């Protein structure tokens, strides 16, 4: 058994494009996996500790279980580790530090959702919450859409927006604008990405601010429950992740994004549809990334 550290993972220089390819491939094998619903416990307030198991299809000979936590006051707020097993003999192959994996697979899934479900002429992208997840999403977006020029609005909070702009100063295919209110952030945007990990109540009470054709990507799901009732379509990475949502039974249309990728379901049908993509996070992606990383390090 080995320990795979974050530094070792970063030394592989895995590109954002590879990250998007991995989550795409993982979605396509999801139906062949054994993927029980994640189990969460809540020590206090909105803090959580979540266990995420997944058995990959037989040709991978791999089972993994990830434990992720969000404890108020921690920096970063999210922390995670994963145990990777050989499913043929039960041997523990590795304990993997998965903070990098969590950020990059989350950013890659958000980018894949945007690529798959955005309107055809999307140009304006808005972000609220500018931590590790937003950075990973922006990296994946700028590489995936490298032939486009993106206009990106950032919600001002302390110096996060200014720091965020500096972090991406090497990219020529993006223009950043800082806004001070949710109305400025939301109105007229084509894609809204929320990366905040904690929200008290609704972030946007007036759903008329969301223009026709908008794609809403609430990565940590909080703050947009009212949209569940009025948006035209809702997609998720897994049905069980949203089955217990308050308004699940009232979604106008629901399906999994993996079915869209496999062309078993229709995604966006026109540029007027308002769509939500709830990508809460699959243990499948963490295990698939860990499998690929373990394989790469074993060869080096």
One Martini backbone bead per residue (centre of mass of N, CA, C, O) as a GRO file, in nm:
protein
  300
    1UNK     BB    1   0.097   0.036   0.021
    2UNK     BB    2   0.020   0.370  -0.071
    3UNK     BB    3   0.088   0.720  -0.075
    4UNK     BB    4  -0.092   0.985  -0.235
    5UNK     BB    5  -0.001   1.293  -0.298
    6UNK     BB    6  -0.054   1.605  -0.408
    7UNK     BB    7   0.232   1.644  -0.522
    8UNK     BB    8   0.231   1.393  -0.706
    9UNK     BB    9  -0.009   1.474  -0.875
   10UNK     BB   10   0.105   1.748  -0.978
   11UNK     BB   11   0.362   1.616  -1.122
   12UNK     BB   12   0.182   1.511  -1.374
   13UNK     BB   13   0.037   1.740  -1.529
   14UNK     BB   14  -0.269   1.756  -1.545
   15UNK     BB   15  -0.494   1.848  -1.761
   16UNK     BB   16  -0.794   1.993  -1.812
   17UNK     BB   17  -0.868   1.816  -2.057
   18UNK     BB   18  -0.829   1.547  -1.911
   19UNK     BB   19  -1.042   1.596  -1.694
   20UNK     BB   20  -1.280   1.605  -1.894
   21UNK     BB   21  -1.234   1.325  -2.017
   22UNK     BB   22  -1.271   1.160  -1.755
   23UNK     BB   23  -1.565   1.243  -1.687
   24UNK     BB   24  -1.685   1.147  -1.950
   25UNK     BB   25  -1.605   0.849  -1.928
   26UNK     BB   26  -1.742   0.798  -1.653
   27UNK     BB   27  -2.034   0.856  -1.737
   28UNK     BB   28  -2.039   0.617  -1.957
   29UNK     BB   29  -1.990   0.388  -1.705
   30UNK     BB   30  -2.206   0.416  -1.477
   31UNK     BB   31  -2.404   0.168  -1.539
   32UNK     BB   32  -2.154  -0.043  -1.460
   33UNK     BB   33  -2.163   0.050  -1.179
   34UNK     BB   34  -2.120   0.057  -0.828
   35UNK     BB   35  -2.337   0.330  -0.683
   36UNK     BB   36  -2.392   0.430  -0.403
   37UNK     BB   37  -2.521   0.634  -0.204
   38UNK     BB   38  -2.440   0.878  -0.029
   39UNK     BB   39  -2.318   0.944   0.312
   40UNK     BB   40  -2.435   1.170   0.569
   41UNK     BB   41  -2.304   1.376   0.826
   42UNK     BB   42  -2.389   1.622   1.108
   43UNK     BB   43  -2.229   1.776   1.353
   44UNK     BB   44  -2.278   2.098   1.262
   45UNK     BB   45  -2.492   2.248   1.106
   46UNK     BB   46  -2.339   2.259   0.775
   47UNK     BB   47  -2.177   2.036   0.844
   48UNK     BB   48  -1.981   1.759   0.689
   49UNK     BB   49  -1.972   1.391   0.638
   50UNK     BB   50  -1.874   1.198   0.347
   51UNK     BB   51  -1.955   0.887   0.186
   52UNK     BB   52  -1.793   0.744  -0.129
   53UNK     BB   53  -1.876   0.476  -0.318
   54UNK     BB   54  -1.697   0.261  -0.576
   55UNK     BB   55  -1.746   0.029  -0.849
   56UNK     BB   56  -1.591  -0.061  -1.107
   57UNK     BB   57  -1.565  -0.214  -1.369
   58UNK     BB   58  -1.411  -0.519  -1.412
   59UNK     BB   59  -1.162  -0.412  -1.594
   60UNK     BB   60  -1.041  -0.234  -1.336
   61UNK     BB   61  -1.017  -0.361  -1.047
   62UNK     BB   62  -1.197  -0.129  -0.874
   63UNK     BB   63  -1.214   0.018  -0.545
   64UNK     BB   64  -1.374   0.302  -0.376
   65UNK     BB   65  -1.339   0.543  -0.090
   66UNK     BB   66  -1.472   0.851   0.005
   67UNK     BB   67  -1.382   1.129   0.227
   68UNK     BB   68  -1.580   1.418   0.297
   69UNK     BB   69  -1.534   1.758   0.426
   70UNK     BB   70  -1.718   2.025   0.609
   71UNK     BB   71  -1.561   2.272   0.817
   72UNK     BB   72  -1.595   2.532   0.992
   73UNK     BB   73  -1.281   2.717   0.941
   74UNK     BB   74  -1.158   2.576   0.723
   75UNK     BB   75  -0.840   2.559   0.517
   76UNK     BB   76  -1.005   2.443   0.335
   77UNK     BB   77  -1.331   2.355   0.369
   78UNK     BB   78  -1.247   2.119   0.190
   79UNK     BB   79  -1.194   1.762   0.261
   80UNK     BB   80  -0.996   1.470   0.129
   81UNK     BB   81  -1.011   1.104   0.102
   82UNK     BB   82  -0.880   0.783  -0.041
   83UNK     BB   83  -0.960   0.441  -0.094
   84UNK     BB   84  -0.772   0.194  -0.286
   85UNK     BB   85  -0.883  -0.103  -0.448
   86UNK     BB   86  -0.859  -0.437  -0.518
   87UNK     BB   87  -1.138  -0.626  -0.627
   88UNK     BB   88  -1.007  -0.921  -0.647
   89UNK     BB   89  -0.845  -0.913  -0.333
   90UNK     BB   90  -0.876  -0.643  -0.136
   91UNK     BB   91  -0.644  -0.464  -0.179
   92UNK     BB   92  -0.465  -0.195  -0.061
   93UNK     BB   93  -0.314   0.033  -0.271
   94UNK     BB   94  -0.432   0.328  -0.165
   95UNK     BB   95  -0.381   0.654  -0.032
   96UNK     BB   96  -0.563   0.949  -0.125
   97UNK     BB   97  -0.517   1.271  -0.192
   98UNK     BB   98  -0.826   1.469  -0.290
   99UNK     BB   99  -0.828   1.779  -0.330
  100UNK     BB  100  -0.750   1.806  -0.627
  101UNK     BB  101  -0.959   1.613  -0.741
  102UNK     BB  102  -1.210   1.756  -0.640
  103UNK     BB  103  -1.169   2.020  -0.791
  104UNK     BB  104  -1.118   1.909  -1.088
  105UNK     BB  105  -1.373   1.732  -1.122
  106UNK     BB  106  -1.571   1.960  -1.065
  107UNK     BB  107  -1.478   2.154  -1.289
  108UNK     BB  108  -1.516   1.949  -1.520
  109UNK     BB  109  -1.820   1.901  -1.485
  110UNK     BB  110  -1.909   2.191  -1.519
  111UNK     BB  111  -1.789   2.221  -1.803
  112UNK     BB  112  -1.947   1.990  -1.933
  113UNK     BB  113  -2.225   2.112  -1.877
  114UNK     BB  114  -2.179   2.369  -2.039
  115UNK     BB  115  -2.110   2.237  -2.311
  116UNK     BB  116  -2.392   2.072  -2.324
  117UNK     BB  117  -2.623   2.318  -2.208
  118UNK     BB  118  -2.572   2.559  -2.352
  119UNK     BB  119  -2.615   2.802  -2.545
  120UNK     BB  120  -2.513   2.875  -2.868
  121UNK     BB  121  -2.442   3.207  -2.778
  122UNK     BB  122  -2.255   3.202  -2.547
  123UNK     BB  123  -2.068   3.468  -2.341
  124UNK     BB  124  -2.184   3.499  -2.044
  125UNK     BB  125  -2.015   3.457  -1.724
  126UNK     BB  126  -2.101   3.369  -1.385
  127UNK     BB  127  -1.956   3.425  -1.048
  128UNK     BB  128  -1.997   3.263  -0.726
  129UNK     BB  129  -1.744   3.192  -0.571
  130UNK     BB  130  -1.363   3.200  -0.547
  131UNK     BB  131  -1.236   2.932  -0.507
  132UNK     BB  132  -1.116   2.630  -0.593
  133UNK     BB  133  -1.357   2.554  -0.776
  134UNK     BB  134  -1.352   2.806  -0.956
  135UNK     BB  135  -1.065   2.770  -1.059
  136UNK     BB  136  -1.109   2.494  -1.192
  137UNK     BB  137  -1.335   2.580  -1.382
  138UNK     BB  138  -1.181   2.803  -1.531
  139UNK     BB  139  -0.956   2.631  -1.643
  140UNK     BB  140  -1.137   2.437  -1.806
  141UNK     BB  141  -1.281   2.652  -1.976
  142UNK     BB  142  -1.031   2.792  -2.113
  143UNK     BB  143  -0.948   2.525  -2.258
  144UNK     BB  144  -1.216   2.430  -2.392
  145UNK     BB  145  -1.265   2.758  -2.491
  146UNK     BB  146  -1.003   2.869  -2.658
  147UNK     BB  147  -1.178   2.977  -2.927
  148UNK     BB  148  -1.296   3.172  -2.719
  149UNK     BB  149  -1.454   3.466  -2.580
  150UNK     BB  150  -1.483   3.545  -2.245
  151UNK     BB  151  -1.735   3.674  -2.029
  152UNK     BB  152  -1.661   3.755  -1.682
  153UNK     BB  153  -1.836   3.751  -1.386
  154UNK     BB  154  -1.769   3.890  -1.056
  155UNK     BB  155  -1.827   3.857  -0.725
  156UNK     BB  156  -1.785   4.065  -0.473
  157UNK     BB  157  -1.528   3.962  -0.219
  158UNK     BB  158  -1.331   4.140  -0.107
  159UNK     BB  159  -1.034   4.018  -0.293
  160UNK     BB  160  -1.115   3.779  -0.481
  161UNK     BB  161  -1.155   3.898  -0.764
  162UNK     BB  162  -0.875   4.023  -0.802
  163UNK     BB  163  -0.719   3.758  -0.756
  164UNK     BB  164  -0.850   3.597  -0.984
  165UNK     BB  165  -0.750   3.770  -1.218
  166UNK     BB  166  -0.447   3.724  -1.165
  167UNK     BB  167  -0.454   3.406  -1.199
  168UNK     BB  168  -0.563   3.474  -1.526
  169UNK     BB  169  -0.358   3.670  -1.688
  170UNK     BB  170  -0.249   3.460  -1.920
  171UNK     BB  171  -0.526   3.494  -2.050
  172UNK     BB  172  -0.677   3.604  -2.367
  173UNK     BB  173  -0.989   3.457  -2.357
  174UNK     BB  174  -1.059   3.695  -2.130
  175UNK     BB  175  -1.312   3.895  -1.957
  176UNK     BB  176  -1.329   4.088  -1.665
  177UNK     BB  177  -1.598   4.151  -1.422
  178UNK     BB  178  -1.703   4.349  -1.152
  179UNK     BB  179  -1.960   4.294  -0.910
  180UNK     BB  180  -2.204   4.406  -0.636
  181UNK     BB  181  -2.458   4.238  -0.741
  182UNK     BB  182  -2.691   4.003  -0.818
  183UNK     BB  183  -2.824   4.151  -1.051
  184UNK     BB  184  -2.563   4.199  -1.215
  185UNK     BB  185  -2.486   3.897  -1.233
  186UNK     BB  186  -2.759   3.777  -1.368
  187UNK     BB  187  -2.838   3.978  -1.567
  188UNK     BB  188  -2.761   3.865  -1.893
  189UNK     BB  189  -2.675   3.586  -1.842
  190UNK     BB  190  -2.590   3.254  -1.962
  191UNK     BB  191  -2.399   3.168  -1.710
  192UNK     BB  192  -2.434   3.028  -1.376
  193UNK     BB  193  -2.185   3.001  -1.118
  194UNK     BB  194  -2.191   2.821  -0.808
  195UNK     BB  195  -1.928   2.799  -0.529
  196UNK     BB  196  -2.077   2.796  -0.277
  197UNK     BB  197  -2.094   2.621   0.051
  198UNK     BB  198  -2.283   2.858   0.180
  199UNK     BB  199  -2.643   2.922   0.237
  200UNK     BB  200  -2.887   3.162   0.340
  201UNK     BB  201  -3.107   3.100   0.146
  202UNK     BB  202  -3.177   3.299  -0.111
  203UNK     BB  203  -3.001   3.456  -0.377
  204UNK     BB  204  -3.265   3.463  -0.582
  205UNK     BB  205  -3.591   3.570  -0.564
  206UNK     BB  206  -3.602   3.676  -0.867
  207UNK     BB  207  -3.661   3.481  -1.151
  208UNK     BB  208  -3.665   3.712  -1.378
  209UNK     BB  209  -3.349   3.749  -1.396
  210UNK     BB  210  -3.365   3.495  -1.563
  211UNK     BB  211  -3.293   3.435  -1.865
  212UNK     BB  212  -3.342   3.318  -2.149
  213UNK     BB  213  -3.115   3.035  -2.170
  214UNK     BB  214  -3.014   2.976  -1.906
  215UNK     BB  215  -2.743   2.844  -1.708
  216UNK     BB  216  -2.746   2.658  -1.403
  217UNK     BB  217  -2.455   2.606  -1.168
  218UNK     BB  218  -2.491   2.454  -0.854
  219UNK     BB  219  -2.243   2.294  -0.712
  220UNK     BB  220  -2.368   2.317  -0.393
  221UNK     BB  221  -2.703   2.381  -0.440
  222UNK     BB  222  -2.728   2.653  -0.301
  223UNK     BB  223  -2.992   2.915  -0.332
  224UNK     BB  224  -3.209   2.776  -0.585
  225UNK     BB  225  -3.496   2.643  -0.526
  226UNK     BB  226  -3.695   2.824  -0.695
  227UNK     BB  227  -3.599   2.718  -0.978
  228UNK     BB  228  -3.727   2.431  -0.976
  229UNK     BB  229  -4.026   2.548  -1.059
  230UNK     BB  230  -3.941   2.726  -1.346
  231UNK     BB  231  -3.763   2.559  -1.491
  232UNK     BB  232  -3.751   2.348  -1.770
  233UNK     BB  233  -3.476   2.202  -1.673
  234UNK     BB  234  -3.323   1.909  -1.511
  235UNK     BB  235  -2.995   1.815  -1.414
  236UNK     BB  236  -2.788   1.526  -1.319
  237UNK     BB  237  -2.550   1.297  -1.207
  238UNK     BB  238  -2.782   1.189  -0.997
  239UNK     BB  239  -3.084   1.099  -0.883
  240UNK     BB  240  -3.031   1.050  -0.572
  241UNK     BB  241  -2.921   1.345  -0.518
  242UNK     BB  242  -3.237   1.477  -0.581
  243UNK     BB  243  -3.486   1.317  -0.471
  244UNK     BB  244  -3.493   1.495  -0.183
  245UNK     BB  245  -3.589   1.733  -0.297
  246UNK     BB  246  -3.848   1.933  -0.244
  247UNK     BB  247  -3.907   1.969  -0.587
  248UNK     BB  248  -3.873   1.708  -0.755
  249UNK     BB  249  -4.183   1.645  -0.835
  250UNK     BB  250  -4.182   1.954  -0.990
  251UNK     BB  251  -4.028   1.903  -1.219
  252UNK     BB  252  -4.064   1.947  -1.555
  253UNK     BB  253  -3.766   1.822  -1.613
  254UNK     BB  254  -3.574   1.504  -1.602
  255UNK     BB  255  -3.214   1.419  -1.597
  256UNK     BB  256  -2.919   1.276  -1.690
  257UNK     BB  257  -2.618   1.369  -1.825
  258UNK     BB  258  -2.521   1.088  -1.920
  259UNK     BB  259  -2.758   1.048  -2.123
  260UNK     BB  260  -2.672   1.277  -2.308
  261UNK     BB  261  -2.383   1.174  -2.378
  262UNK     BB  262  -2.525   0.890  -2.489
  263UNK     BB  263  -2.794   0.972  -2.647
  264UNK     BB  264  -3.064   0.900  -2.447
  265UNK     BB  265  -3.097   1.216  -2.426
  266UNK     BB  266  -3.221   1.534  -2.421
  267UNK     BB  267  -3.122   1.839  -2.385
  268UNK     BB  268  -3.105   2.098  -2.548
  269UNK     BB  269  -3.358   2.246  -2.776
  270UNK     BB  270  -3.318   2.558  -2.700
  271UNK     BB  271  -3.249   2.917  -2.640
  272UNK     BB  272  -3.495   2.939  -2.407
  273UNK     BB  273  -3.408   2.749  -2.206
  274UNK     BB  274  -3.415   2.683  -1.864
  275UNK     BB  275  -3.127   2.550  -1.687
  276UNK     BB  276  -3.032   2.288  -1.462
  277UNK     BB  277  -2.712   2.179  -1.302
  278UNK     BB  278  -2.671   1.907  -1.083
  279UNK     BB  279  -2.332   1.859  -0.949
  280UNK     BB  280  -2.250   1.702  -0.657
  281UNK     BB  281  -2.090   1.430  -0.681
  282UNK     BB  282  -1.889   1.154  -0.771
  283UNK     BB  283  -1.719   0.880  -0.674
  284UNK     BB  284  -1.645   0.789  -0.956
  285UNK     BB  285  -1.447   1.021  -1.022
  286UNK     BB  286  -1.247   0.974  -0.792
  287UNK     BB  287  -1.180   0.680  -0.866
  288UNK     BB  288  -1.096   0.727  -1.160
  289UNK     BB  289  -0.867   0.921  -1.102
  290UNK     BB  290  -0.709   0.738  -0.905
  291UNK     BB  291  -0.660   0.514  -1.106
  292UNK     BB  292  -0.498   0.685  -1.313
  293UNK     BB  293  -0.280   0.780  -1.111
  294UNK     BB  294  -0.180   0.506  -1.013
  295UNK     BB  295  -0.095   0.410  -1.295
  296UNK     BB  296   0.109   0.637  -1.356
  297UNK     BB  297   0.293   0.595  -1.100
  298UNK     BB  298   0.363   0.290  -1.155
  299UNK     BB  299   0.530   0.367  -1.427
  300UNK     BB  300   0.752   0.578  -1.293
   0.00000   0.00000   0.00000
